[in-house]
């Protein structure tokens, strides 16, 4: 799902799970994912996404959020 777009955009180290590639992953159960944000409170985190990995670093580990600045905006 992400390998082909990354390849077309010339991002050689993204889009696939391979050694040496930048890994951005979200682990979730589609039956339990739910958006909790509302218009009055738009910054509420969703539920049902227990693990998030950004650039190979775990930033969401169950109930713990690690505010590690490991991601960056991809402009190409």
DRENDO-162643 format. One record per residue: x, y, z of N, C-alpha, C in turn. Coordinates in steps of 0.05 Angstrom, whole numbers, padded with zeros to 5 digits, always signed. Example, Ala and Ser with C-alpha at 12.3 -4.5 7.8 and 13.67 -1.06 7.14 Angstrom:
# DRENDO-162643
+00264-00114+00156+00246-00090+00156+00264-00066+00156/+00257-00045+00142+00273-00021+00143+00258+00001+00157/
# end
This chain:
# DRENDO-162643
+00016-00024+00000+00000+00000+00000+00017+00025+00000/+00041+00024+00012+00058+00048+00012+00083+00045-00004/+00091+00020-00012+00115+00016-00027+00114+00029-00055/+00092+00025-00069+00090+00036-00096+00090+00067-00096/+00074+00080-00079+00075+00109-00079+00103+00120-00071/+00116+00107-00052+00143+00116-00044+00162+00113-00067/+00160+00091-00082+00177+00087-00105+00172+00107-00127/+00147+00114-00132+00141+00133-00153+00150+00161-00145/+00152+00167-00119+00162+00193-00110+00192+00193-00106/+00206+00172-00112+00235+00171-00110+00245+00168-00081/+00228+00158-00063+00237+00155-00035+00247+00126-00032/+00273+00123-00036+00285+00097-00038+00285+00082-00011/+00284+00095+00011+00286+00081+00037+00259+00081+00052/+00237+00083+00038+00211+00084+00051+00191+00066+00037/+00169+00060+00052+00147+00046+00039+00147+00016+00042/+00169+00005+00051+00171-00024+00055+00184-00030+00082/+00178-00054+00092+00191-00063+00117+00215-00079+00110/+00238-00065+00109+00264-00077+00102+00285-00066+00120/+00306-00081+00124+00329-00072+00140+00341-00047+00127/+00345-00027+00143+00357-00002+00134+00336+00019+00124/+00311+00011+00122+00290+00030+00114+00279+00045+00138/+00268+00068+00133+00254+00083+00154+00227+00070+00159/+00221+00063+00184+00196+00048+00190+00176+00066+00204/+00153+00070+00192+00131+00084+00204+00108+00064+00204/+00100+00056+00228+00079+00035+00231+00058+00043+00251/+00034+00035+00246+00012+00037+00266+00000+00010+00269/+00000-00001+00293-00012-00027+00299-00039-00023+00311/-00060-00035+00298-00087-00030+00308-00105-00053+00301/-00127-00055+00316-00148-00074+00310-00171-00058+00299/-00179-00062+00273-00200-00046+00261-00227-00047+00276/-00231-00068+00291-00256-00071+00306-00257-00052+00330/-00234-00043+00340-00234-00026+00364-00225+00003+00359/-00216+00010+00335-00207+00037+00330-00231+00056+00331/-00228+00078+00346-00250+00097+00348-00238+00125+00352/-00248+00144+00337-00239+00172+00340-00253+00184+00364/-00238+00196+00381-00250+00208+00405-00251+00239+00403/-00239+00250+00382-00239+00279+00379-00267+00290+00373/-00272+00314+00384-00297+00328+00378-00290+00357+00370/-00309+00371+00360-00304+00399+00353-00296+00416+00378/-00309+00412+00401-00300+00428+00424-00272+00418+00435/-00266+00392+00431-00241+00381+00441-00227+00365+00419/-00215+00379+00399-00204+00365+00375-00178+00351+00380/-00165+00354+00403-00139+00342+00407-00139+00316+00423/-00162+00304+00425-00164+00278+00439-00154+00256+00420/-00138+00238+00432-00126+00216+00417-00147+00195+00411/-00144+00181+00388-00162+00159+00383-00156+00135+00401/-00175+00117+00404-00171+00093+00419-00169+00069+00400/-00157+00048+00409-00154+00024+00393-00129+00023+00376/-00110+00041+00381-00084+00041+00366-00062+00039+00388/-00055+00015+00397-00037+00012+00420-00008+00017+00414/+00000+00015+00388+00029+00019+00382+00032+00035+00357/+00051+00055+00359+00058+00071+00336+00088+00073+00335/+00100+00067+00312+00129+00069+00308+00134+00090+00287/+00151+00110+00293+00158+00131+00274+00188+00130+00269/+00195+00126+00244+00223+00125+00237+00239+00105+00253/+00226+00083+00260+00239+00062+00275+00239+00065+00305/+00226+00087+00316+00225+00092+00344+00196+00089+00354/+00192+00074+00376+00166+00071+00387+00157+00097+00401/+00136+00109+00391+00126+00134+00403+00100+00129+00419/+00085+00109+00412+00062+00101+00428+00066+00072+00435/+00067+00066+00461+00071+00039+00471+00050+00033+00492/+00027+00024+00482+00004+00020+00500-00006+00047+00510/-00007+00050+00537-00016+00075+00548+00005+00097+00549/+00030+00090+00542+00052+00109+00544+00057+00123+00517/+00059+00149+00518+00067+00165+00495+00095+00176+00500/+00113+00172+00481+00140+00181+00483+00144+00204+00464/+00146+00228+00474+00148+00252+00457+00176+00255+00447/+00184+00237+00429+00211+00237+00418+00209+00250+00389/+00224+00271+00384+00222+00284+00357+00237+00268+00336/+00225+00246+00327+00238+00228+00307+00227+00231+00279/+00204+00242+00276+00192+00245+00249+00200+00271+00236/+00194+00272+00210+00199+00297+00195+00179+00298+00173/+00173+00322+00163+00155+00326+00141+00169+00317+00115/+00156+00300+00099+00167+00291+00074+00156+00310+00052/+00173+00324+00039+00164+00344+00019+00166+00334-00009/+00176+00311-00013+00178+00300-00040+00165+00273-00042/
# end
